[in-house]
Amino acid sequence: MVRTLLRSLAAVTLLATPSFAHDDCDRRFPRFVPRIPIFRIAAPRFEVDFGIRRPIHRHAWVQRDERFWVAPRIESRVVGRDHCGRPIVRCVVVREGYWSVRHYDVCSCGETNRGCRD
């Protein structure tokens, strides 16, 4: 009961408030106030420096090397047949694991550039 009363009261207050049209939005109702021209004066922009201005940062890349482990490649292969002719499947090391070196660039700001270089 109270909720419906508050809803209807809110709807009546929203309908009762006047709405103002923007300039040139509503041409149906004539305006009897003469238009006043608006003059705008453009002032030049200026800056006021407070504190120290930081220079523009240009990246100074330094090449770094990183060692990483390349895991061995293991595959399941048929290594032979038993006395009934069924295949014997074992895990075989196709390529041994090894250490490799990756090159990347580092800037003094902390940004890294890990491109496709090797």
N, C-alpha and C positions, 0 to 999 in steps of 0.2 A: 504494500500500500504506500509506504513512504518512498520506496524506490520509484514507483510509477509517478508519484506526485513530483519528485525531484526531476525526473526525466521531462515531464511536461513543462515544468517551470523553466528548465534549461532551454527547451525548444522555444518557448515563448520569448525568453530574453534574447535568444539568438535572432529570432525573426523581428524583434522590435528594434534592434540596434540599427542605426543608419549605415548604409554602405556607400562609400565614396568611389566614384568612377575615376579612372586615370584620365589624363589629358588625351583627348582624341580617341578614347576607347568607345564611348557611347555617343553616337551622332544623332540618335533619335530625339534626345531632349536638348532643346536649345539652351545656350548659356547667355545670360543677359549681362554678364560682367565682361567688360572689354578686355581683350588680351593685352598683357603687358609684355613687351619684349624683354628677353633675358640677355644680359650682356655678361660675357665671361672674359676675364683677362687672364691670359696664359703667362704665368711667371716662369722664368728659366729655372731649371732644376739645379740644385746645388747639394753638395755633401759636406757634412761636418764630421771630421774624424775624431773619434774618442779612443784613445789608446794606441796600440801598435797595430799597423796593418801587416798581415802575414803575406809573405811573398807567394806567388803562384808556384805550386809544387810541380816539378818536372821529374819524372821517374828516372833514377839513375840505377839501372839494372846491373847486378853483380851475379855472375854465374856461379852456381853451387852444384855439387854432385851429391847424389844420394844412392847408397847401396840398397838393393832389395833382393829378396830371395825369390827365384822362379821355381815353383813347385815341380816335382817330377811328374811326367805324364805316364799314367798307368791305364792300361786297357785290358779288358777281358778278351782272351784269344783262345782258340782251340790249339792245344799243344800236342794232342795225339788222340789215339782211339784205344778203348779198352778191348778185351778179348771178344766182346759181343758186337763190336763195331760202333758203339756209342761214343760221341766226342767227349774228350776230357778238356774242360774249360778252366783256365787258371788266370789270375791277374799277373800281367807281365809288365815290367817297367820298359816303356818304349823310349823315353828320354830321361836321363838323369837330371836331378835338380841342380841348379847352379846359381851363383851370385852374379848380378848384373848391376850396371851403373846407369842411373837416370840423371840427366842434366835438367836444371830448372833455374829460373832467374828470380832474384829477390831484390826488392827495393829497400831503401832505408826507412820508408814509412811503414814497412811490414807487409806490403802486398806482394804476392807471389805470382809468377807467370809460368804455369806448368803447361807449356805448349806441347806440340807433337814432336819436339826435338828429341833425338836420341844420341 
